[in-house]
Amino acid sequence: MEVCSVYKCDFQIKLASVKLAMKYMKRVSAELEAIGGGGPEEEELIVQGVRFAFRVHQFAGGFDAETNLYIFKVIHKLVYIAFVLHSPSHVLPSSSI
């Protein structure tokens, strides 16, 4: 196998992983919007999504600027939906900070 093709294959695997992370975050976002509430299930879903995105970020050696912006917007939206909109006091729980 040529050196050039090894790097190309590595790049393609990392790119596919980043695309998978984006799709996963979209799915988590849609799931949270559908079920609403701010309970422990929603919190766990957010934590799983963030962990997965972080692992992909480490594996891929970082995201490009567009993906970084997208992932952080989705995380912000998820936290806002799960805690701010559905929390009686409209304040993030201290355990999630």
N, CA, C and O atoms as CSV, one atom per row, in Angstrom:
chain,resi,resn,atom,element,x,y,z
A,1,MET,N,N,0.847,-1.179,0.000
A,1,MET,CA,C,0.000,0.000,0.000
A,1,MET,C,C,0.894,1.244,0.000
A,1,MET,O,O,1.852,1.329,0.769
A,2,GLU,N,N,0.578,2.183,-0.849
A,2,GLU,CA,C,1.369,3.406,-0.929
A,2,GLU,C,C,1.161,4.271,0.303
A,2,GLU,O,O,0.115,4.222,0.951
A,3,VAL,N,N,2.181,5.063,0.610
A,3,VAL,CA,C,2.089,5.979,1.749
A,3,VAL,C,C,0.966,6.970,1.527
A,3,VAL,O,O,0.198,7.265,2.443
A,4,CYS,N,N,0.868,7.486,0.311
A,4,CYS,CA,C,-0.161,8.477,-0.007
A,4,CYS,C,C,-1.562,7.908,0.224
A,4,CYS,O,O,-2.420,8.600,0.772
A,5,SER,N,N,-1.801,6.686,-0.175
A,5,SER,CA,C,-3.128,6.106,-0.013
A,5,SER,C,C,-3.437,5.800,1.456
A,5,SER,O,O,-4.603,5.809,1.851
A,6,VAL,N,N,-2.422,5.533,2.258
A,6,VAL,CA,C,-2.633,5.313,3.688
A,6,VAL,C,C,-3.147,6.598,4.332
A,6,VAL,O,O,-4.093,6.566,5.119
A,7,TYR,N,N,-2.523,7.729,3.997
A,7,TYR,CA,C,-2.974,9.007,4.546
A,7,TYR,C,C,-4.368,9.362,4.053
A,7,TYR,O,O,-5.173,9.922,4.798
A,8,LYS,N,N,-4.650,9.038,2.809
A,8,LYS,CA,C,-5.973,9.313,2.240
A,8,LYS,C,C,-7.030,8.491,2.968
A,8,LYS,O,O,-8.104,8.997,3.294
A,9,CYS,N,N,-6.726,7.245,3.215
A,9,CYS,CA,C,-7.658,6.364,3.927
A,9,CYS,C,C,-7.876,6.858,5.350
A,9,CYS,O,O,-9.005,6.877,5.840
A,10,ASP,N,N,-6.800,7.256,6.009
A,10,ASP,CA,C,-6.886,7.794,7.370
A,10,ASP,C,C,-7.779,9.038,7.398
A,10,ASP,O,O,-8.631,9.187,8.273
A,11,PHE,N,N,-7.568,9.916,6.435
A,11,PHE,CA,C,-8.366,11.136,6.343
A,11,PHE,C,C,-9.841,10.800,6.126
A,11,PHE,O,O,-10.712,11.402,6.755
A,12,GLN,N,N,-10.122,9.851,5.249
A,12,GLN,CA,C,-11.508,9.473,4.953
A,12,GLN,C,C,-12.197,8.877,6.188
A,12,GLN,O,O,-13.376,9.140,6.424
A,13,ILE,N,N,-11.481,8.093,6.957
A,13,ILE,CA,C,-12.040,7.513,8.181
A,13,ILE,C,C,-12.363,8.619,9.185
A,13,ILE,O,O,-13.428,8.616,9.803
A,14,LYS,N,N,-11.437,9.558,9.341
A,14,LYS,CA,C,-11.669,10.662,10.274
A,14,LYS,C,C,-12.821,11.545,9.808
A,14,LYS,O,O,-13.637,11.975,10.623
A,15,LEU,N,N,-12.895,11.818,8.521
A,15,LEU,CA,C,-13.992,12.622,7.981
A,15,LEU,C,C,-15.335,11.918,8.188
A,15,LEU,O,O,-16.319,12.559,8.559
A,16,ALA,N,N,-15.380,10.625,7.955
A,16,ALA,CA,C,-16.613,9.866,8.173
A,16,ALA,C,C,-17.014,9.890,9.649
A,16,ALA,O,O,-18.202,9.946,9.967
A,17,SER,N,N,-16.035,9.849,10.546
A,17,SER,CA,C,-16.322,9.908,11.978
A,17,SER,C,C,-16.923,11.252,12.362
A,17,SER,O,O,-17.856,11.314,13.162
A,18,VAL,N,N,-16.389,12.328,11.791
A,18,VAL,CA,C,-16.921,13.661,12.071
A,18,VAL,C,C,-18.357,13.771,11.550
A,18,VAL,O,O,-19.218,14.333,12.228
A,19,LYS,N,N,-18.617,13.246,10.368
A,19,LYS,CA,C,-19.981,13.269,9.813
A,19,LYS,C,C,-20.928,12.469,10.696
A,19,LYS,O,O,-22.069,12.877,10.916
A,20,LEU,N,N,-20.462,11.338,11.199
A,20,LEU,CA,C,-21.274,10.521,12.098
A,20,LEU,C,C,-21.596,11.288,13.381
A,20,LEU,O,O,-22.726,11.244,13.867
A,21,ALA,N,N,-20.606,11.984,13.923
A,21,ALA,CA,C,-20.838,12.777,15.134
A,21,ALA,C,C,-21.879,13.857,14.887
A,21,ALA,O,O,-22.729,14.104,15.743
A,22,MET,N,N,-21.823,14.501,13.734
A,22,MET,CA,C,-22.809,15.537,13.419
A,22,MET,C,C,-24.213,14.935,13.313
A,22,MET,O,O,-25.176,15.508,13.821
A,23,LYS,N,N,-24.325,13.777,12.651
A,23,LYS,CA,C,-25.635,13.118,12.541
A,23,LYS,C,C,-26.149,12.693,13.914
A,23,LYS,O,O,-27.340,12.813,14.201
A,24,TYR,N,N,-25.256,12.200,14.752
A,24,TYR,CA,C,-25.653,11.780,16.091
A,24,TYR,C,C,-26.160,12.964,16.901
A,24,TYR,O,O,-27.168,12.853,17.599
A,25,MET,N,N,-25.470,14.092,16.815
A,25,MET,CA,C,-25.899,15.281,17.550
A,25,MET,C,C,-27.246,15.784,17.032
A,25,MET,O,O,-28.071,16.249,17.818
A,26,LYS,N,N,-27.478,15.697,15.724
A,26,LYS,CA,C,-28.789,16.066,15.166
A,26,LYS,C,C,-29.876,15.152,15.731
A,26,LYS,O,O,-30.964,15.607,16.082
A,27,ARG,N,N,-29.568,13.867,15.813
A,27,ARG,CA,C,-30.542,12.910,16.336
A,27,ARG,C,C,-30.843,13.173,17.812
A,27,ARG,O,O,-32.001,13.138,18.230
A,28,VAL,N,N,-29.806,13.434,18.592
A,28,VAL,CA,C,-29.995,13.748,20.010
A,28,VAL,C,C,-30.844,15.006,20.151
A,28,VAL,O,O,-31.748,15.060,20.985
A,29,SER,N,N,-30.557,16.002,19.348
A,29,SER,CA,C,-31.313,17.248,19.391
A,29,SER,C,C,-32.793,17.008,19.069
A,29,SER,O,O,-33.674,17.511,19.767
A,30,ALA,N,N,-33.055,16.248,18.021
A,30,ALA,CA,C,-34.436,15.946,17.632
A,30,ALA,C,C,-35.146,15.143,18.716
A,30,ALA,O,O,-36.319,15.382,19.001
A,31,GLU,N,N,-34.442,14.199,19.317
A,31,GLU,CA,C,-35.021,13.373,20.382
A,31,GLU,C,C,-35.402,14.227,21.585
A,31,GLU,O,O,-36.479,14.055,22.154
A,32,LEU,N,N,-34.525,15.143,21.971
A,32,LEU,CA,C,-34.823,16.013,23.111
A,32,LEU,C,C,-35.989,16.947,22.820
A,32,LEU,O,O,-36.815,17.199,23.697
A,33,GLU,N,N,-36.063,17.456,21.611
A,33,GLU,CA,C,-37.186,18.314,21.255
A,33,GLU,C,C,-38.500,17.532,21.288
A,33,GLU,O,O,-39.536,18.068,21.680
A,34,ALA,N,N,-38.455,16.267,20.875
A,34,ALA,CA,C,-39.658,15.449,20.839
A,34,ALA,C,C,-40.148,15.069,22.231
A,34,ALA,O,O,-41.353,15.087,22.481
A,35,ILE,N,N,-39.233,14.725,23.147
A,35,ILE,CA,C,-39.668,14.253,24.461
A,35,ILE,C,C,-39.811,15.376,25.471
A,35,ILE,O,O,-40.532,15.237,26.458
A,36,GLY,N,N,-39.123,16.501,25.230
A,36,GLY,CA,C,-39.246,17.638,26.151
A,36,GLY,C,C,-38.798,17.281,27.556
A,36,GLY,O,O,-38.121,16.275,27.767
A,37,GLY,N,N,-39.177,18.099,28.499
A,37,GLY,CA,C,-38.839,17.856,29.903
A,37,GLY,C,C,-37.382,18.122,30.199
A,37,GLY,O,O,-36.587,18.370,29.292
A,38,GLY,N,N,-37.037,18.068,31.461
A,38,GLY,CA,C,-35.666,18.307,31.877
A,38,GLY,C,C,-35.214,17.273,32.876
A,38,GLY,O,O,-34.406,17.559,33.760
A,39,GLY,N,N,-35.732,16.075,32.737
A,39,GLY,CA,C,-35.450,15.028,33.702
A,39,GLY,C,C,-34.109,14.363,33.500
A,39,GLY,O,O,-33.326,14.761,32.636
A,40,PRO,N,N,-33.850,13.351,34.300
A,40,PRO,CA,C,-32.563,12.655,34.238
A,40,PRO,C,C,-32.318,11.955,32.895
A,40,PRO,O,O,-31.170,11.831,32.471
A,41,GLU,N,N,-33.381,11.497,32.222
A,41,GLU,CA,C,-33.206,10.845,30.916
A,41,GLU,C,C,-32.650,11.827,29.893
A,41,GLU,O,O,-31.755,11.496,29.115
A,42,GLU,N,N,-33.196,13.042,29.908
A,42,GLU,CA,C,-32.741,14.055,28.969
A,42,GLU,C,C,-31.308,14.474,29.278
A,42,GLU,O,O,-30.501,14.684,28.372
A,43,GLU,N,N,-31.001,14.593,30.572
A,43,GLU,CA,C,-29.642,14.961,30.970
A,43,GLU,C,C,-28.648,13.896,30.519
A,43,GLU,O,O,-27.568,14.225,30.028
A,44,GLU,N,N,-29.003,12.634,30.680
A,44,GLU,CA,C,-28.125,11.544,30.263
A,44,GLU,C,C,-27.926,11.540,28.755
A,44,GLU,O,O,-26.827,11.262,28.277
A,45,LEU,N,N,-28.976,11.844,28.002
A,45,LEU,CA,C,-28.877,11.915,26.550
A,45,LEU,C,C,-27.896,13.011,26.129
A,45,LEU,O,O,-27.104,12.817,25.207
A,46,ILE,N,N,-27.948,14.145,26.797
A,46,ILE,CA,C,-27.028,15.249,26.506
A,46,ILE,C,C,-25.599,14.830,26.827
A,46,ILE,O,O,-24.686,15.061,26.035
A,47,VAL,N,N,-25.410,14.218,27.982
A,47,VAL,CA,C,-24.069,13.794,28.393
A,47,VAL,C,C,-23.502,12.788,27.395
A,47,VAL,O,O,-22.330,12.879,27.029
A,48,GLN,N,N,-24.312,11.838,26.952
A,48,GLN,CA,C,-23.848,10.847,25.984
A,48,GLN,C,C,-23.457,11.514,24.667
A,48,GLN,O,O,-22.438,11.172,24.069
A,49,GLY,N,N,-24.272,12.467,24.222
A,49,GLY,CA,C,-23.975,13.176,22.979
A,49,GLY,C,C,-22.680,13.955,23.052
A,49,GLY,O,O,-21.879,13.932,22.118
A,50,VAL,N,N,-22.474,14.642,24.160
A,50,VAL,CA,C,-21.250,15.421,24.335
A,50,VAL,C,C,-20.033,14.510,24.428
A,50,VAL,O,O,-18.989,14.805,23.846
A,51,ARG,N,N,-20.162,13.410,25.155
A,51,ARG,CA,C,-19.043,12.462,25.262
A,51,ARG,C,C,-18.667,11.904,23.891
A,51,ARG,O,O,-17.489,11.822,23.541
A,52,PHE,N,N,-19.692,11.522,23.119
A,52,PHE,CA,C,-19.423,10.959,21.798
A,52,PHE,C,C,-18.748,11.998,20.909
A,52,PHE,O,O,-17.764,11.690,20.237
A,53,ALA,N,N,-19.265,13.218,20.897
A,53,ALA,CA,C,-18.667,14.276,20.074
A,53,ALA,C,C,-17.216,14.528,20.502
A,53,ALA,O,O,-16.346,14.740,19.657
A,54,PHE,N,N,-16.959,14.503,21.805
A,54,PHE,CA,C,-15.598,14.728,22.285
A,54,PHE,C,C,-14.663,13.603,21.852
A,54,PHE,O,O,-13.527,13.858,21.453
A,55,ARG,N,N,-15.135,12.365,21.929
A,55,ARG,CA,C,-14.300,11.229,21.514
A,55,ARG,C,C,-13.974,11.307,20.021
A,55,ARG,O,O,-12.844,11.049,19.608
A,56,VAL,N,N,-14.969,11.661,19.228
A,56,VAL,CA,C,-14.731,11.811,17.791
A,56,VAL,C,C,-13.743,12.951,17.548
A,56,VAL,O,O,-12.858,12.849,16.698
A,57,HIS,N,N,-13.904,14.027,18.298
A,57,HIS,CA,C,-12.995,15.165,18.178
A,57,HIS,C,C,-11.557,14.726,18.451
A,57,HIS,O,O,-10.641,15.102,17.720
A,58,GLN,N,N,-11.362,13.934,19.498
A,58,GLN,CA,C,-10.022,13.434,19.817
A,58,GLN,C,C,-9.493,12.517,18.719
A,58,GLN,O,O,-8.335,12.627,18.315
A,59,PHE,N,N,-10.339,11.619,18.242
A,59,PHE,CA,C,-9.937,10.661,17.210
A,59,PHE,C,C,-9.560,11.376,15.918
A,59,PHE,O,O,-8.564,11.033,15.280
A,60,ALA,N,N,-10.352,12.363,15.537
A,60,ALA,CA,C,-10.136,13.057,14.269
A,60,ALA,C,C,-9.019,14.093,14.355
A,60,ALA,O,O,-8.615,14.658,13.339
A,61,GLY,N,N,-8.525,14.340,15.552
A,61,GLY,CA,C,-7.488,15.352,15.694
A,61,GLY,C,C,-8.057,16.754,15.622
A,61,GLY,O,O,-7.367,17.695,15.229
A,62,GLY,N,N,-9.307,16.891,16.000
A,62,GLY,CA,C,-9.969,18.191,15.970
A,62,GLY,C,C,-10.972,18.263,14.835
A,62,GLY,O,O,-10.942,17.452,13.909
A,63,PHE,N,N,-11.845,19.226,14.916
A,63,PHE,CA,C,-12.835,19.468,13.874
A,63,PHE,C,C,-12.433,20.705,13.099
A,63,PHE,O,O,-11.620,21.505,13.561
A,64,ASP,N,N,-13.005,20.854,11.924
A,64,ASP,CA,C,-12.816,22.107,11.210
A,64,ASP,C,C,-13.699,23.173,11.863
A,64,ASP,O,O,-14.531,22.849,12.710
A,65,ALA,N,N,-13.528,24.420,11.483
A,65,ALA,CA,C,-14.237,25.530,12.131
A,65,ALA,C,C,-15.748,25.383,12.006
A,65,ALA,O,O,-16.478,25.665,12.957
A,66,GLU,N,N,-16.219,24.949,10.853
A,66,GLU,CA,C,-17.661,24.800,10.642
A,66,GLU,C,C,-18.249,23.743,11.570
A,66,GLU,O,O,-19.309,23.953,12.159
A,67,THR,N,N,-17.573,22.621,11.701
A,67,THR,CA,C,-18.062,21.548,12.572
A,67,THR,C,C,-18.004,21.968,14.030
A,67,THR,O,O,-18.933,21.692,14.788
A,68,ASN,N,N,-16.919,22.638,14.439
A,68,ASN,CA,C,-16.835,23.144,15.809
A,68,ASN,C,C,-18.024,24.030,16.124
A,68,ASN,O,O,-18.678,23.855,17.152
A,69,LEU,N,N,-18.304,24.968,15.256
A,69,LEU,CA,C,-19.412,25.897,15.469
A,69,LEU,C,C,-20.731,25.141,15.536
A,69,LEU,O,O,-21.562,25.410,16.403
A,70,TYR,N,N,-20.925,24.197,14.622
A,70,TYR,CA,C,-22.163,23.427,14.600
A,70,TYR,C,C,-22.347,22.624,15.889
A,70,TYR,O,O,-23.409,22.670,16.509
A,71,ILE,N,N,-21.309,21.890,16.286
A,71,ILE,CA,C,-21.407,21.045,17.485
A,71,ILE,C,C,-21.721,21.892,18.720
A,71,ILE,O,O,-22.578,21.520,19.522
A,72,PHE,N,N,-21.042,23.016,18.878
A,72,PHE,CA,C,-21.282,23.842,20.058
A,72,PHE,C,C,-22.656,24.503,20.028
A,72,PHE,O,O,-23.249,24.717,21.085
A,73,LYS,N,N,-23.175,24.829,18.853
A,73,LYS,CA,C,-24.541,25.358,18.755
A,73,LYS,C,C,-25.550,24.296,19.168
A,73,LYS,O,O,-26.516,24.588,19.872
A,74,VAL,N,N,-25.320,23.057,18.724
A,74,VAL,CA,C,-26.237,21.968,19.091
A,74,VAL,C,C,-26.188,21.724,20.596
A,74,VAL,O,O,-27.233,21.550,21.223
A,75,ILE,N,N,-25.000,21.709,21.180
A,75,ILE,CA,C,-24.878,21.494,22.622
A,75,ILE,C,C,-25.592,22.609,23.377
A,75,ILE,O,O,-26.312,22.344,24.340
A,76,HIS,N,N,-25.400,23.843,22.951
A,76,HIS,CA,C,-26.069,24.974,23.596
A,76,HIS,C,C,-27.592,24.822,23.491
A,76,HIS,O,O,-28.312,25.057,24.461
A,77,LYS,N,N,-28.065,24.434,22.327
A,77,LYS,CA,C,-29.509,24.237,22.113
A,77,LYS,C,C,-30.044,23.123,23.010
A,77,LYS,O,O,-31.115,23.259,23.601
A,78,LEU,N,N,-29.297,22.022,23.112
A,78,LEU,CA,C,-29.739,20.896,23.938
A,78,LEU,C,C,-29.849,21.301,25.405
A,78,LEU,O,O,-30.829,20.979,26.076
A,79,VAL,N,N,-28.852,21.998,25.887
A,79,VAL,CA,C,-28.876,22.442,27.282
A,79,VAL,C,C,-30.026,23.421,27.496
A,79,VAL,O,O,-30.725,23.343,28.506
A,80,TYR,N,N,-30.225,24.327,26.567
A,80,TYR,CA,C,-31.300,25.297,26.687
A,80,TYR,C,C,-32.658,24.605,26.723
A,80,TYR,O,O,-33.502,24.927,27.559
A,81,ILE,N,N,-32.868,23.653,25.816
A,81,ILE,CA,C,-34.143,22.926,25.770
A,81,ILE,C,C,-34.358,22.126,27.044
A,81,ILE,O,O,-35.426,22.195,27.653
A,82,ALA,N,N,-33.354,21.372,27.445
A,82,ALA,CA,C,-33.514,20.450,28.561
A,82,ALA,C,C,-33.606,21.137,29.908
A,82,ALA,O,O,-34.334,20.675,30.786
A,83,PHE,N,N,-32.884,22.231,30.088
A,83,PHE,CA,C,-32.815,22.805,31.430
A,83,PHE,C,C,-33.488,24.165,31.552
A,83,PHE,O,O,-34.227,24.403,32.507
A,84,VAL,N,N,-33.250,25.037,30.622
A,84,VAL,CA,C,-33.773,26.394,30.763
A,84,VAL,C,C,-35.270,26.431,30.485
A,84,VAL,O,O,-36.029,26.990,31.276
A,85,LEU,N,N,-35.702,25.851,29.385
A,85,LEU,CA,C,-37.121,25.899,29.044
A,85,LEU,C,C,-37.988,25.039,29.960
A,85,LEU,O,O,-39.131,25.392,30.250
A,86,HIS,N,N,-37.449,23.923,30.409
A,86,HIS,CA,C,-38.253,22.974,31.170
A,86,HIS,C,C,-37.986,22.986,32.659
A,86,HIS,O,O,-38.600,22.213,33.395
A,87,SER,N,N,-37.096,23.832,33.123
A,87,SER,CA,C,-36.814,23.938,34.540
A,87,SER,C,C,-37.792,24.917,35.171
A,87,SER,O,O,-37.980,26.012,34.640
A,88,PRO,N,N,-38.419,24.560,36.287
A,88,PRO,CA,C,-39.384,25.467,36.915
A,88,PRO,C,C,-38.782,26.814,37.295
A,88,PRO,O,O,-39.454,27.842,37.220
A,89,SER,N,N,-37.530,26.809,37.699
A,89,SER,CA,C,-36.910,28.061,38.128
A,89,SER,C,C,-36.160,28.739,36.990
A,89,SER,O,O,-35.638,29.839,37.166
A,90,HIS,N,N,-36.097,28.082,35.793
A,90,HIS,CA,C,-35.372,28.594,34.635
A,90,HIS,C,C,-33.900,28.833,34.924
A,90,HIS,O,O,-33.286,29.738,34.357
A,91,VAL,N,N,-33.332,28.014,35.812
A,91,VAL,CA,C,-31.926,28.105,36.175
A,91,VAL,C,C,-31.321,26.720,36.012
A,91,VAL,O,O,-31.950,25.717,36.348
A,92,LEU,N,N,-30.108,26.668,35.499
A,92,LEU,CA,C,-29.447,25.380,35.361
A,92,LEU,C,C,-29.210,24.762,36.730
A,92,LEU,O,O,-28.828,25.458,37.670
A,93,PRO,N,N,-29.436,23.454,36.845
A,93,PRO,CA,C,-29.153,22.797,38.121
A,93,PRO,C,C,-27.648,22.887,38.423
A,93,PRO,O,O,-26.817,22.834,37.516
A,94,SER,N,N,-27.320,23.021,39.693
A,94,SER,CA,C,-25.928,23.181,40.080
A,94,SER,C,C,-25.094,21.956,39.760
A,94,SER,O,O,-23.886,22.077,39.556
A,95,SER,N,N,-25.703,20.776,39.709
A,95,SER,CA,C,-24.948,19.558,39.432
A,95,SER,C,C,-24.481,19.479,37.985
A,95,SER,O,O,-23.585,18.690,37.687
A,96,SER,N,N,-25.055,20.267,37.070
A,96,SER,CA,C,-24.674,20.187,35.666
A,96,SER,C,C,-23.644,21.226,35.287
A,96,SER,O,O,-23.215,21.268,34.133
A,97,ILE,N,N,-23.234,22.066,36.220
A,97,ILE,CA,C,-22.270,23.129,35.904
A,97,ILE,C,C,-20.862,22.607,36.018
A,97,ILE,O,O,-19.908,23.350,35.791
